[in-house]
Structures are given as structure tokens and as C-alpha cells.
């Protein structure tokens, strides 16, 4: 573990309440690469899994883009696992400390990420967990990337908080619309109705990746 202070000119330090330091477990150099945040519901459906299978393409690896997510159940865990399977670099941002809020079902993937990728926390091990740490984590998810993608989200999903924070930070938010009868798509559909960018195909997703390719500059 290493304690890392974000660079003054990084995207993360441009938010209104940046973390003063991060506890890094793994390859901290990933923080200096271009990042794309992908988050969503803990109650991921087969639809969400199929979308992630489609979006997490070798192109991300080719362009050296790092996928950031929250190491929660559902969309987050599936995102990290698929990145590991496909050789796409990934960062997990946990709420609180690394030993306080990672679901038991995700501990294996967390350990694997520490070996070859990166897990970061804002607090040192042993800290008492508090629910407000979820929002603190979400601001890092929103702040570390220029773009945030919401795969599936219910009306009260924490992913909507991440989306709101990203918009507050003048970042781009993309949503995957879903079935209007699906509880886990109501949040995404609401964001789409409010003007969020909509992803309806792999081509749409590749346009986001294309922005990274054109810019070719460090975001952290």
C-alpha cells in the first residue's frame, strides 16, 4: 500500500471537494492514465451484462484506457471481472477503507485487482465505516474521469448520485436506456429524459472512446 497525493493539475483535483490523499493498493501508475467510469445497479440484469459484454471491447486495451468502477455488487463487480478477463486495466474505488465495505462476494476480485491493477480508498484500514462514505466514494468515481457511463440504475440507485456529481463537475454523463417496465432502468431512463447522453449501440460507445483517442492527454 502507498499513500498517493493527486497531482494538482489532475481532473480529480479540479472538483470542488477533492480527496487530499488516496490509499493505493496495486499499480498506482494507472491513476496517470485516461480513465472512463462505468457504474450501475447492484441488481444487474442479463440486459446489463450483455451491454457490458458489448462495451468492454479490446479497443479499450488498445488505447490504454482504464475503466473505473466502485467494487460493489452487480454492474461494478461484473465490470471489474470482465476487464480482468479481457486484459483491460481497471481501478476499483471503495467507500471508506479497503477493509470496511467490500462485499464478501467481491473480495476475490479485489485481491486479483491488487495484484495486477489497482484498488483505492480514501481512508486507512481500521476506520469505522459510515454510510456517508458511499457519497465520498461516488465523488471520486465522478471526478477521476471525464466521462461516466451508467449501465442500469433504479430510481434510488447510488449511481444517480455519481451522475449528478459528474454533471456538477462539468463532466459528461452517458446512460443506457432500458425497458420502461424494468425497475433497474428507471433511473437511466429518467436521466435520459433530463438530457443525459444516450448510448444505444456499440458505435455510440466507441464515440466516447474516440474522444479519448483524439485527446491523448493524461486526465489524472
N, C-alpha and C positions, 0 to 999 in steps of 0.2 A: 504494500500500500504506500502511496505517495500523496502528499498534500500539494495540490496544484492551485495556483492563483491564476484566474483567467487573464489573458492579455488585455491591456487597456483598450485596444482598438478592435477587439473581437465583437461579434454580434451579441453575444451573451452579456457583455458589459455595457451594451447600449440600451438595455431595458431599464425601467425605472427603479427596480429594486434587485440588482444583480447579486449573486452569491459572492461573498468575499473569498471563499476558497472551496475547493471540491476535494473529497477524499476519493482517490482514484485507485481502482483495483484492476490491473491489467495494463494494456498498451495505451498509455496516456497520449501518445502521439496522434491517436485517432481524433483527439479534440482539435487538432490543427487542420483537419480535412473538411471538405464540404459536407454538410450534414443535411439530411432530409428526415423530418419527424413523421412517423406513422403511428397512430394510436386508434383506439376504439373500445367497444364494449367488452366487458368480461364475459358476456353471454353470446359469444360469436356463433353465427350460424354457418351452415355449409356454403351459403352465398358469400359470406365474408371471407371464408377460407379460399374459395375459388377466385375471388378478386385478388387476394394476396398472392396466390399461386401465379396469377397472370402478371401482376405488377412487379414482383420481385424477380426481375429478369437479369441475365448475365450482363446487360448493359450497365447496371449499377456497379458491378465489379469492374468492368472495363474502364469506366470513368472515375473509379476510385471514390465513389460516393458512399458515405457512411450513413446507415439507417439507424435512427434513434427512436427508442420506444421506452415504455415505463416498467417493463418486467412484471406487469400484472397478469392475471389470468386472461384467457380469451385472445383478443386480437394482438395484444402486446406480446404474449408468450409465443403465439404462432409466428409472429413477425420475426422475433429473435431466432426461433428454431429454424425457420426457412432460410434465414440469412446464413446461419452456421452451416446448414446443409449445402448451400449453393456458393459458399465462399465469399459472400458479401459481408463486408465489415459492418459491425453493429455495436452500438453503445446502449447500455441499459441504465436508465436514471431511476434510482429507487427513492421512495419517500423516507425521510428520516435517515437512519443509518443502515448499513448493509445487513445488520443482524436484527433489524426491528420489524420489517414489514414485507419481506419477500414471501409469497405463498409457498407452502411446503412443496407443492407440485412443481414449482419453478426453481427450486434450489439446484437441481441437477444442471439445468441450462445455465443458471447463474455461474456455477463453478466452471462450466465449459467456456463461458464467455470470458471469465477472468484469465484463463489460460491463453487464449488467442485473440481476444477482443478487449472490451472494456466495460466495467460497471462503475458508476459514480454515485456518490451520496454527498449530501450537504453537511451531514453530521458524523461525528466519530462513533465508533462502536460503543455500545453500552448506554447510549442515550435513551431516555424514556420516550416512547412513541406517542405522538398526539395527532389527532385527525387533521389538524391544520397543515401538517407536513405534506399531505397529499397536494394541497394547493401550491405549497412551496415547490414541490417536485414539478408540478404542471407548468409553473412559470419557467423552469429550466428547460423543459421539453419544448415550450413555445419559443424561448429566447435563443436557443442554441442554433436554430435553423432559420433559413429564410422562408421555407415553405413547410406547412403542416398539412398532412393528409388524414382525414377522418374516414375510416373504413365503414364501421357501423357504430351507431350510438343511439341510445334511448333518450327520452325527454329529460331525464335527470342524470345522464351519464357525466362522469368527470371529464370526459373528452370534450364536452361542450365548454367547460371551464378553460381547457387548454386552447380551444379555438378562440374563445373570447380574448384570452390573454394575447394570443398571436396577433389578433386584429388590433388590440390596444398597442402592441409594439410595432404596428405598421408592417406586419409580415403577411404573407399570402396563405390563405386557407382554402383547401380543396376538400370536397366531400363526395362520397359515393352515394348516389340516391338509391333508395330501395323500395320494396313493396310497401304501399301505403297502409297495408294491414299488419305490417311487421312492427312489433314494439321496438325492436333494436334498430329500426331505420327511421323512427320518428324524429330523432334529434338531427340526423343528417338531412332529412327532407325539410325540416324547419330552417336549418342553416341555408340550404339551397334557396328556399323561398325568400330568405332575408338578403340574398345576394352573394352568397359564397360561390366560389368557382366550382363547377360541377365536372366530375370525371365520369364519362360514360363509356370509355373504351381504353384499350392499351395505348392507342395513339394519343389520347388526351394526357395520359400519364407520361408518355415519352416527351411531350412538350415541356413538362416540368423539368425532366432530366436534361432536355436540350438547353434550358436556361442555364443550368449548372455548367454544361459543356461550353457554352458561349462565354460565360463569365470567367471561368478558370482562375478563381482567386480564393484565398482562404476566408472562411466565414468565422473561424474561432481563433 
